[in-house]
Amino acid sequence: MKFVIIFGLLAFVVAVCQASDVIYGYHFHTYYFQDNRHSKEDVQKFRDLVHKEITTGSLGTCSMNHLNLEPIGPHPIGSFETCCNVTSLGPGVSFFMKNHGKFSILLHPLTKSEVLDHSERAFWMGQKLLLDFSHLSSALHKTPVCPIYQNSTVV
């Protein structure tokens, strides 16, 4: 009887650990210096390019959020996020690698562990920035998804 209970508990722990490792999508965070006029102009141009690729190109299953005009969450400077589903990872990586120019890009998966996603599971294009993980959860209760933003136009 003890064996069955222990085996059942072990199976539950394995299932929970595997569930936290499921990748639901990917974020590409593009960083810019929000207090630098040239950086703001350049990021607007880059957002135009991303938006065009979402509406007419290889990023059709991705979405783009608003421009963060100041640090938000773990992100130390201005940024915007492009969210892609799992099948869009290849086209997303290709697009951002070819086009990010001088911008730093954080690519991370969306799992139920925001801390791991933004640290151990993260990949950087360009210069790596220090993030503030105190804003993140190590065990989300809700499944992270790529939202469809009602207005992903450039703001």
C-alpha positions in Angstrom: 0.0 0.0 0.0 2.8 2.4 0.9 4.4 1.7 -2.5 1.2 2.7 -4.3 0.9 6.0 -2.3 4.6 6.8 -2.9 4.3 5.9 -6.6 1.1 8.0 -6.9 2.8 11.0 -5.2 5.8 10.7 -7.5 3.6 10.5 -10.6 1.8 13.7 -9.4 5.1 15.6 -8.8 6.4 14.5 -12.2 3.2 15.7 -13.9 3.4 19.1 -12.1 7.0 19.5 -13.1 6.3 18.6 -16.7 3.3 21.0 -16.8 5.5 23.9 -15.7 7.9 23.1 -18.5 5.2 23.3 -21.3 6.0 26.2 -23.7 2.9 28.1 -24.6 4.6 30.7 -26.8 7.5 33.2 -26.9 8.1 36.8 -26.1 10.6 39.0 -28.0 11.3 42.1 -25.9 12.9 45.0 -27.8 14.7 47.5 -25.6 15.4 51.2 -26.2 16.5 54.2 -24.3 13.2 56.0 -23.5 14.9 59.3 -22.6 17.0 59.4 -25.8 15.1 61.1 -28.7 17.1 59.2 -31.4 16.5 55.9 -29.7 12.8 56.7 -29.5 12.7 57.6 -33.2 14.6 54.4 -34.2 12.4 52.1 -32.1 9.3 53.6 -33.7 10.8 52.7 -37.1 11.6 49.2 -35.9 8.0 48.8 -34.5 6.7 49.9 -38.0 8.8 47.1 -39.5 7.6 44.5 -36.9 4.0 45.6 -37.5 4.4 45.3 -41.2 5.8 41.8 -40.8 2.8 40.9 -38.5 0.2 42.2 -41.0 1.7 41.0 -44.3 4.7 38.7 -43.6 6.0 35.8 -41.7 4.9 36.9 -38.3 1.2 36.7 -39.0 0.5 34.6 -35.9 2.3 37.1 -33.7 1.0 40.2 -31.9 2.7 43.3 -30.7 1.9 45.3 -27.6 2.2 49.0 -26.8 5.4 50.9 -26.4 6.5 51.0 -22.7 7.7 54.6 -22.2 9.5 53.7 -18.9 10.8 50.6 -17.1 8.1 48.2 -16.3 8.1 44.9 -14.5 11.5 43.3 -14.8 12.5 45.4 -17.7 15.0 48.2 -16.8 14.4 50.5 -19.7 11.8 51.3 -22.3 10.6 48.3 -24.3 7.9 46.7 -26.4 6.9 43.0 -26.6 6.2 40.9 -29.6 4.4 37.6 -28.7 4.5 34.6 -31.0 2.9 31.2 -30.7 5.1 28.1 -30.7 4.9 27.6 -34.5 6.1 31.1 -35.1 9.4 30.7 -33.2 11.5 30.0 -36.3 10.2 33.0 -38.4 10.4 35.2 -35.3 14.0 34.3 -34.6 15.0 34.8 -38.2 13.2 38.2 -38.4 14.7 39.6 -35.2 18.2 38.3 -35.9 18.2 39.9 -39.3 16.6 43.2 -38.3 17.2 44.1 -34.6 20.2 46.3 -35.5 21.5 48.1 -32.4 18.5 47.1 -30.2 18.9 44.5 -27.5 16.3 41.7 -27.8 15.3 39.3 -25.0 13.7 36.1 -26.3 12.2 33.8 -23.8 9.6 31.1 -23.7 6.2 31.4 -22.0 5.8 28.8 -19.3 4.3 28.9 -15.8 7.7 29.9 -14.4 8.4 33.6 -15.3 11.6 33.6 -13.3 13.2 30.7 -15.3 11.8 32.1 -18.5 13.5 35.4 -18.0 16.8 34.0 -16.7 18.0 30.4 -17.4 15.7 29.9 -20.4 16.3 33.3 -22.0 18.3 34.1 -25.1 19.7 37.6 -25.9 20.3 39.2 -29.3 22.6 42.2 -28.9 23.7 43.4 -25.5 22.4 41.6 -22.4 20.6 43.8 -19.9 20.1 43.1 -16.1 16.5 42.4 -15.2 14.8 42.7 -11.9 13.3 39.3 -11.2 11.5 40.5 -8.0 8.5 41.4 -10.3 8.1 37.8 -11.6 6.4 34.6 -10.4 8.1 31.3 -10.2 4.7 29.5 -10.4 1.9 31.1 -12.4 -1.6 29.8 -11.7 -2.9 30.8 -15.1 -1.6 29.5 -18.4 0.4 32.2 -20.2 -0.9 32.9 -23.7 -0.1 35.3 -26.5 -2.8 37.9 -26.4 -4.3 39.4 -29.5 -4.0 43.1 -28.9 -7.0 45.1 -30.2 -4.7 47.8 -31.5 -1.2 46.6 -32.2 -0.5 49.5 -34.4 2.5 51.7 -33.6 1.7 54.2 -30.8 
